[in-house]
Amino acid sequence: MIALTRLNGSRFILNSDLIQTIESSPDTTVTLMHGEKLLVRESAEEVRELAMTSRAHLIVEAARQCPNGLVMISGAAWRSAIESHLNAGLHTGLDPEHRS
């Protein structure tokens, strides 16, 4: 989530994962994945930096929540890993029956 300023001066919070493009001409136009366009006071570079910093903070926080490291697994390996954690009494916050 990033804080931006509309041209009229009002502040708002935007989920930066929704950003599709950022353009300057001369105002900065942020186009979202669903097509909505937002005009903001921040430069395109500032919006890009805010989005990158927001993503970096998410990754740091995820790493902090998993002190043994982040591992991407799926399918049978995922289920086995979750069950191992549950059997060891470790809380994962994940349901081994959940499938996405």
Contacts in CASP RR format, 6 or more apart in sequence:
PFRMAT RR
TARGET T0000
AUTHOR 0000-0000-0000
METHOD contacts of the structure
MODEL  1
MIALTRLNGSRFILNSDLIQTIESSPDTTVTLMHGEKLLVRESAEEVREL
AMTSRAHLIVEAARQCPNGLVMISGAAWRSAIESHLNAGLHTGLDPEHRS
1 13 0 8 1.000
1 14 0 8 1.000
1 15 0 8 1.000
1 16 0 8 1.000
1 54 0 8 1.000
2 13 0 8 1.000
2 14 0 8 1.000
2 16 0 8 1.000
2 47 0 8 1.000
2 50 0 8 1.000
2 51 0 8 1.000
2 54 0 8 1.000
3 11 0 8 1.000
3 12 0 8 1.000
3 13 0 8 1.000
3 14 0 8 1.000
3 50 0 8 1.000
4 11 0 8 1.000
4 12 0 8 1.000
4 13 0 8 1.000
4 14 0 8 1.000
4 30 0 8 1.000
4 38 0 8 1.000
4 40 0 8 1.000
4 41 0 8 1.000
4 42 0 8 1.000
4 47 0 8 1.000
4 50 0 8 1.000
5 11 0 8 1.000
5 12 0 8 1.000
5 40 0 8 1.000
5 41 0 8 1.000
5 42 0 8 1.000
6 12 0 8 1.000
6 38 0 8 1.000
6 39 0 8 1.000
6 40 0 8 1.000
6 41 0 8 1.000
7 27 0 8 1.000
7 39 0 8 1.000
7 40 0 8 1.000
7 41 0 8 1.000
9 41 0 8 1.000
14 30 0 8 1.000
14 38 0 8 1.000
16 50 0 8 1.000
16 51 0 8 1.000
16 54 0 8 1.000
16 55 0 8 1.000
18 32 0 8 1.000
18 33 0 8 1.000
18 34 0 8 1.000
19 30 0 8 1.000
19 31 0 8 1.000
19 32 0 8 1.000
19 33 0 8 1.000
19 47 0 8 1.000
19 51 0 8 1.000
20 31 0 8 1.000
20 32 0 8 1.000
20 33 0 8 1.000
20 35 0 8 1.000
21 30 0 8 1.000
21 31 0 8 1.000
22 28 0 8 1.000
22 29 0 8 1.000
22 30 0 8 1.000
22 31 0 8 1.000
22 44 0 8 1.000
22 47 0 8 1.000
22 48 0 8 1.000
23 29 0 8 1.000
23 31 0 8 1.000
23 44 0 8 1.000
24 43 0 8 1.000
24 44 0 8 1.000
27 39 0 8 1.000
27 40 0 8 1.000
28 39 0 8 1.000
28 40 0 8 1.000
28 41 0 8 1.000
28 42 0 8 1.000
28 43 0 8 1.000
28 44 0 8 1.000
28 46 0 8 1.000
28 47 0 8 1.000
29 37 0 8 1.000
29 38 0 8 1.000
29 39 0 8 1.000
29 40 0 8 1.000
30 37 0 8 1.000
30 38 0 8 1.000
30 39 0 8 1.000
30 40 0 8 1.000
30 47 0 8 1.000
31 37 0 8 1.000
31 38 0 8 1.000
32 38 0 8 1.000
40 47 0 8 1.000
42 50 0 8 1.000
62 70 0 8 1.000
63 69 0 8 1.000
63 70 0 8 1.000
71 81 0 8 1.000
73 81 0 8 1.000
79 96 0 8 1.000
82 92 0 8 1.000
82 94 0 8 1.000
82 96 0 8 1.000
83 96 0 8 1.000
85 91 0 8 1.000
85 92 0 8 1.000
86 92 0 8 1.000
86 96 0 8 1.000
END
